[in-house]
């Protein structure tokens, strides 16, 4: 599972823009959002399906832009 997070200027926390099972779909959404508004930044994370000792899902950053 891939999650796309978008952070706008002046915002402290990124917003979840979408969840995808395919990395190409996540990349397409991130690129579309970046083309519409070049001031945003995005992060694509892959959720591993494992959890840490606090019960939070473990994820790996795939791409930032």
N, CA, C and O atoms as a GROMACS GRO file, in nm:
protein
  260
    1UNK      N    1   0.085  -0.117   0.000
    1UNK     CA    2   0.000   0.000   0.000
    1UNK      C    3   0.090   0.123   0.000
    1UNK      O    4   0.188   0.130   0.074
    2UNK      N    5   0.055   0.218  -0.081
    2UNK     CA    6   0.131   0.343  -0.093
    2UNK      C    7   0.040   0.460  -0.055
    2UNK      O    8  -0.072   0.470  -0.104
    3UNK      N    9   0.089   0.545   0.031
    3UNK     CA   10   0.016   0.664   0.074
    3UNK      C   11   0.085   0.788   0.019
    3UNK      O   12   0.208   0.799   0.022
    4UNK      N   13   0.005   0.880  -0.033
    4UNK     CA   14   0.056   1.007  -0.084
    4UNK      C   15   0.013   1.116   0.014
    4UNK      O   16  -0.106   1.136   0.038
    5UNK      N   17   0.112   1.187   0.070
    5UNK     CA   18   0.088   1.298   0.161
    5UNK      C   19   0.130   1.427   0.094
    5UNK      O   20   0.234   1.434   0.029
    6UNK      N   21   0.048   1.531   0.112
    6UNK     CA   22   0.075   1.661   0.052
    6UNK      C   23   0.085   1.764   0.162
    6UNK      O   24   0.001   1.770   0.252
    7UNK      N   25   0.191   1.845   0.156
    7UNK     CA   26   0.210   1.952   0.254
    7UNK      C   27   0.210   2.086   0.181
    7UNK      O   28   0.285   2.106   0.085
    8UNK      N   29   0.126   2.175   0.228
    8UNK     CA   30   0.117   2.309   0.170
    8UNK      C   31   0.203   2.404   0.250
    8UNK      O   32   0.230   2.379   0.368
    9UNK      N   33   0.245   2.514   0.189
    9UNK     CA   34   0.322   2.615   0.260
    9UNK      C   35   0.242   2.668   0.377
    9UNK      O   36   0.123   2.696   0.365
   10UNK      N   37   0.308   2.683   0.490
   10UNK     CA   38   0.242   2.734   0.609
   10UNK      C   39   0.173   2.627   0.691
   10UNK      O   40   0.121   2.657   0.798
   11UNK      N   41   0.171   2.506   0.643
   11UNK     CA   42   0.108   2.395   0.714
   11UNK      C   43   0.214   2.316   0.790
   11UNK      O   44   0.325   2.296   0.740
   12UNK      N   45   0.180   2.270   0.910
   12UNK     CA   46   0.276   2.195   0.989
   12UNK      C   47   0.269   2.045   0.963
   12UNK      O   48   0.370   1.976   0.973
   13UNK      N   49   0.151   1.995   0.929
   13UNK     CA   50   0.136   1.852   0.906
   13UNK      C   51   0.085   1.827   0.765
   13UNK      O   52   0.001   1.901   0.714
   14UNK      N   53   0.136   1.723   0.701
   14UNK     CA   54   0.088   1.691   0.567
   14UNK      C   55  -0.050   1.626   0.570
   14UNK      O   56  -0.086   1.561   0.668
   15UNK      N   57  -0.125   1.642   0.464
   15UNK     CA   58  -0.258   1.582   0.451
   15UNK      C   59  -0.248   1.460   0.361
   15UNK      O   60  -0.172   1.459   0.264
   16UNK      N   61  -0.324   1.357   0.394
   16UNK     CA   62  -0.330   1.237   0.312
   16UNK      C   63  -0.410   1.269   0.186
   16UNK      O   64  -0.526   1.307   0.194
   17UNK      N   65  -0.346   1.252   0.069
   17UNK     CA   66  -0.413   1.281  -0.057
   17UNK      C   67  -0.471   1.155  -0.121
   17UNK      O   68  -0.566   1.163  -0.198
   18UNK      N   69  -0.414   1.038  -0.088
   18UNK     CA   70  -0.467   0.915  -0.145
   18UNK      C   71  -0.389   0.793  -0.101
   18UNK      O   72  -0.274   0.802  -0.059
   19UNK      N   73  -0.456   0.676  -0.113
   19UNK     CA   74  -0.395   0.548  -0.083
   19UNK      C   75  -0.406   0.462  -0.208
   19UNK      O   76  -0.512   0.452  -0.269
   20UNK      N   77  -0.296   0.399  -0.245
   20UNK     CA   78  -0.292   0.322  -0.369
   20UNK      C   79  -0.222   0.189  -0.346
   20UNK      O   80  -0.134   0.178  -0.261
   21UNK      N   81  -0.262   0.089  -0.423
   21UNK     CA   82  -0.193  -0.040  -0.418
   21UNK      C   83  -0.082  -0.046  -0.521
   21UNK      O   84   0.002  -0.136  -0.516
   22UNK      N   85  -0.080   0.048  -0.614
   22UNK     CA   86   0.018   0.050  -0.722
   22UNK      C   87   0.102   0.177  -0.710
   22UNK      O   88   0.047   0.287  -0.696
   23UNK      N   89   0.233   0.164  -0.715
   23UNK     CA   90   0.323   0.279  -0.702
   23UNK      C   91   0.304   0.377  -0.817
   23UNK      O   92   0.317   0.498  -0.798
   24UNK      N   93   0.274   0.327  -0.936
   24UNK     CA   94   0.257   0.416  -1.052
   24UNK      C   95   0.137   0.508  -1.035
   24UNK      O   96   0.142   0.625  -1.075
   25UNK      N   97   0.030   0.458  -0.976
   25UNK     CA   98  -0.087   0.542  -0.950
   25UNK      C   99  -0.054   0.650  -0.848
   25UNK      O  100  -0.099   0.764  -0.861
   26UNK      N  101   0.024   0.614  -0.746
   26UNK     CA  102   0.064   0.712  -0.645
   26UNK      C  103   0.153   0.820  -0.707
   26UNK      O  104   0.136   0.938  -0.679
   27UNK      N  105   0.246   0.779  -0.791
   27UNK     CA  106   0.334   0.875  -0.860
   27UNK      C  107   0.255   0.968  -0.951
   27UNK      O  108   0.283   1.088  -0.957
   28UNK      N  109   0.158   0.912  -1.023
   28UNK     CA  110   0.075   0.994  -1.112
   28UNK      C  111   0.000   1.101  -1.035
   28UNK      O  112  -0.004   1.217  -1.077
   29UNK      N  113  -0.061   1.064  -0.922
   29UNK     CA  114  -0.134   1.162  -0.842
   29UNK      C  115  -0.039   1.269  -0.790
   29UNK      O  116  -0.070   1.388  -0.797
   30UNK      N  117   0.076   1.229  -0.739
   30UNK     CA  118   0.172   1.325  -0.685
   30UNK      C  119   0.218   1.423  -0.792
   30UNK      O  120   0.228   1.543  -0.768
   31UNK      N  121   0.246   1.372  -0.910
   31UNK     CA  122   0.289   1.459  -1.020
   31UNK      C  123   0.178   1.554  -1.065
   31UNK      O  124   0.204   1.670  -1.095
   32UNK      N  125   0.055   1.505  -1.069
   32UNK     CA  126  -0.059   1.591  -1.106
   32UNK      C  127  -0.078   1.703  -1.005
   32UNK      O  128  -0.099   1.818  -1.043
   33UNK      N  129  -0.069   1.670  -0.878
   33UNK     CA  130  -0.085   1.772  -0.774
   33UNK      C  131   0.028   1.875  -0.780
   33UNK      O  132   0.004   1.994  -0.759
   34UNK      N  133   0.148   1.831  -0.807
   34UNK     CA  134   0.264   1.921  -0.815
   34UNK      C  135   0.252   2.013  -0.937
   34UNK      O  136   0.292   2.130  -0.930
   35UNK      N  137   0.198   1.961  -1.048
   35UNK     CA  138   0.179   2.045  -1.167
   35UNK      C  139   0.074   2.153  -1.143
   35UNK      O  140   0.088   2.264  -1.193
   36UNK      N  141  -0.031   2.120  -1.066
   36UNK     CA  142  -0.137   2.217  -1.038
   36UNK      C  143  -0.089   2.328  -0.945
   36UNK      O  144  -0.125   2.445  -0.962
   37UNK      N  145  -0.007   2.290  -0.846
   37UNK     CA  146   0.039   2.388  -0.747
   37UNK      C  147   0.185   2.356  -0.714
   37UNK      O  148   0.213   2.263  -0.637
   38UNK      N  149   0.277   2.432  -0.771
   38UNK     CA  150   0.420   2.402  -0.754
   38UNK      C  151   0.472   2.437  -0.615
   38UNK      O  152   0.586   2.402  -0.582
   39UNK      N  153   0.392   2.504  -0.533
   39UNK     CA  154   0.438   2.541  -0.400
   39UNK      C  155   0.423   2.428  -0.298
   39UNK      O  156   0.476   2.438  -0.187
   40UNK      N  157   0.350   2.322  -0.333
   40UNK     CA  158   0.331   2.211  -0.240
   40UNK      C  159   0.449   2.115  -0.247
   40UNK      O  160   0.526   2.116  -0.343
   41UNK      N  161   0.461   2.034  -0.145
   41UNK     CA  162   0.558   1.924  -0.147
   41UNK      C  163   0.481   1.796  -0.117
   41UNK      O  164   0.379   1.798  -0.049
   42UNK      N  165   0.532   1.685  -0.167
   42UNK     CA  166   0.463   1.559  -0.145
   42UNK      C  167   0.562   1.453  -0.096
   42UNK      O  168   0.682   1.463  -0.119
   43UNK      N  169   0.507   1.354  -0.030
   43UNK     CA  170   0.582   1.238   0.016
   43UNK      C  171   0.501   1.114  -0.015
   43UNK      O  172   0.382   1.108   0.015
   44UNK      N  173   0.566   1.016  -0.075
   44UNK     CA  174   0.502   0.888  -0.100
   44UNK      C  175   0.566   0.787  -0.006
   44UNK      O  176   0.688   0.769  -0.005
   45UNK      N  177   0.482   0.721   0.074
   45UNK     CA  178   0.530   0.623   0.171
   45UNK      C  179   0.470   0.487   0.140
   45UNK      O  180   0.354   0.475   0.101
   46UNK      N  181   0.551   0.384   0.156
   46UNK     CA  182   0.503   0.246   0.142
   46UNK      C  183   0.479   0.190   0.281
   46UNK      O  184   0.570   0.187   0.364
   47UNK      N  185   0.356   0.147   0.307
   47UNK     CA  186   0.321   0.087   0.435
   47UNK      C  187   0.361  -0.060   0.429
   47UNK      O  188   0.322  -0.133   0.338
   48UNK      N  189   0.441  -0.102   0.528
   48UNK     CA  190   0.497  -0.238   0.524
   48UNK      C  191   0.403  -0.345   0.577
   48UNK      O  192   0.422  -0.463   0.549
   49UNK      N  193   0.302  -0.307   0.653
   49UNK     CA  194   0.213  -0.404   0.713
   49UNK      C  195   0.258  -0.448   0.851
   49UNK      O  196   0.192  -0.529   0.916
   50UNK      N  197   0.370  -0.394   0.898
   50UNK     CA  198   0.421  -0.423   1.031
   50UNK      C  199   0.395  -0.303   1.122
   50UNK      O  200   0.372  -0.192   1.075
   51UNK      N  201   0.401  -0.327   1.252
   51UNK     CA  202   0.374  -0.223   1.350
   51UNK      C  203   0.488  -0.213   1.449
   51UNK      O  204   0.554  -0.312   1.479
   52UNK      N  205   0.512  -0.091   1.500
   52UNK     CA  206   0.616  -0.074   1.602
   52UNK      C  207   0.559  -0.106   1.740
   52UNK      O  208   0.443  -0.147   1.752
   53UNK      N  209   0.638  -0.089   1.842
   53UNK     CA  210   0.597  -0.125   1.978
   53UNK      C  211   0.483  -0.038   2.032
   53UNK      O  212   0.420  -0.073   2.131
   54UNK      N  213   0.457   0.075   1.967
   54UNK     CA  214   0.347   0.164   2.007
   54UNK      C  215   0.219   0.136   1.929
   54UNK      O  216   0.117   0.201   1.953
   55UNK      N  217   0.224   0.041   1.838
   55UNK     CA  218   0.107   0.008   1.758
   55UNK      C  219   0.092   0.092   1.633
   55UNK      O  220  -0.008   0.082   1.563
   56UNK      N  221   0.192   0.176   1.604
   56UNK     CA  222   0.188   0.260   1.484
   56UNK      C  223   0.240   0.181   1.364
   56UNK      O  224   0.336   0.105   1.377
   57UNK      N  225   0.177   0.196   1.247
   57UNK     CA  226   0.226   0.125   1.129
   57UNK      C  227   0.364   0.175   1.087
   57UNK      O  228   0.394   0.294   1.095
   58UNK      N  229   0.447   0.083   1.044
   58UNK     CA  230   0.581   0.117   0.996
   58UNK      C  231   0.572   0.143   0.846
   58UNK      O  232   0.515   0.064   0.772
   59UNK      N  233   0.630   0.254   0.803
   59UNK     CA  234   0.629   0.287   0.661
   59UNK      C  235   0.767   0.333   0.618
   59UNK      O  236   0.847   0.382   0.698
   60UNK      N  237   0.792   0.317   0.488
   60UNK     CA  238   0.919   0.360   0.429
   60UNK      C  239   0.891   0.469   0.326
   60UNK      O  240   0.799   0.456   0.246
   61UNK      N  241   0.970   0.575   0.328
   61UNK     CA  242   0.954   0.681   0.229
   61UNK      C  243   1.008   0.632   0.095
   61UNK      O  244   1.122   0.588   0.086
   62UNK      N  245   0.925   0.640  -0.008
   62UNK     CA  246   0.964   0.597  -0.141
   62UNK      C  247   1.017   0.716  -0.222
   62UNK      O  248   1.118   0.705  -0.291
   63UNK      N  249   0.947   0.829  -0.212
   63UNK     CA  250   0.986   0.946  -0.291
   63UNK      C  251   0.933   1.073  -0.226
   63UNK      O  252   0.824   1.076  -0.170
   64UNK      N  253   1.013   1.179  -0.237
   64UNK     CA  254   0.970   1.312  -0.196
   64UNK      C  255   0.987   1.407  -0.313
   64UNK      O  256   1.077   1.392  -0.396
   65UNK      N  257   0.899   1.503  -0.317
   65UNK     CA  258   0.911   1.599  -0.426
   65UNK      C  259   0.846   1.730  -0.393
   65UNK      O  260   0.847   1.822  -0.475
   0.00000   0.00000   0.00000
